[in-house]
C-alpha cells in the first residue's frame, strides 16, 4: 500500500507496565491489520528509552484514519482506550504527516 498520510502517536509508560502493554500492542497490530484494508498499523519502541512507544498508522488520507475506529470491533476499541487511560503516563503526542507530491 502506497501511503500518503502517516499518523503517529507517541507516549511513555511506566516500566512496570511495559511488558503488559507490549502484549496488548502485539494483539492490537494483528487485529487492526487483519480488519483493515485502508490503514496499516505498526508500533515502534524508542531504542534508548524502551518505555517510549510510537504507534504509526499508514493510510491514504486523514479520513481513512478518522474512520478507523468506526470499523473496529468493541474489543479492539477497548484495547485502544486502555492504552490511553491505563498505560500512557503523560499526554500522548499525535502528529499527522502528509507525503509531499
N, C-alpha and C positions, 0 to 999 in steps of 0.2 A: 504494500500500500504506500503510495507516494503521498506523504502528509504535507499539508500547507500550514497547519497550525499545531503548536505544541502548548500544552498547559502543564505547568509544573507546580507541585505543592510540596513545600519544604517544611519539615518540623523536626523537633528533637524530642526524644522520650527518655524517661528515667532508665538508667542502666538495668535496674531490677526488672523492668517490664520489656526489655528489648527482645528477649527470646520468644516471649509470648506473642509480641507484635509480629515478629518475623514469620511465625506460623500462620497468623491471620493474613498477612500480606501475600504469602505464597498461595494460599487458598483464593484470595481475592483476585490475584492476577489471573489464575486459571479460570475463575468464574466469569470475570468480565470479558476476557479474550474469547472464551467459548460462546458467550451470549451475544457478542457484538461483532458487527462487520465494519462499522464506520469509525470505531475507536479502538486503538491498540494501547494497552496499558502495561507499563513496566515500573519497577521500583529499583532505586539505587541507594546504597549506603555510602556516606562520606568515608573516604579511606582513612583519614586521620581521626575522625570522630564517628565511630560505628553506631552511636546512638542517634545520629542525624540521618534522616531518610528524605529522599526526593522521589515523589511519585511523578511519572511522566505519562501524559496522555497524548497520543499522536492521532490527529484527526484532520479531516478535510476542511472543517470550519469550526468556529466557536459554537455555532448552532448544534453541530454534532455533539460537542462536549456538553452543552447545556441540556440536551435532551437525553444524555446518558442515563441519568438516574431514573427517568421515566420508564426506561426499557429494562431495568434490572428487577430481579425478584426481591421479595421482602427480606430474606436472609442476607443477601448481598448489601442491600441498603443499610441494614442493621450493622454489618461489619464496618462499613464506611463511617457510620455515625459513631461507633465505638472508638475508632481510631481518633476522631476529632475530640471526643469528650473524655475518654478514659486513658488515652495514651499520650497524645500531644501535650507537652509541658507548657508550651507558650503558643501565642497566636501563630497560626500557620501562615506562611508566606506563599501567596499564589501569584504566578506570573503567566501571562498569555503571550506567546511569541508567534508572529506570522512570518512565513517564509517570504523573502524578497524575490520578486519576479524579475 
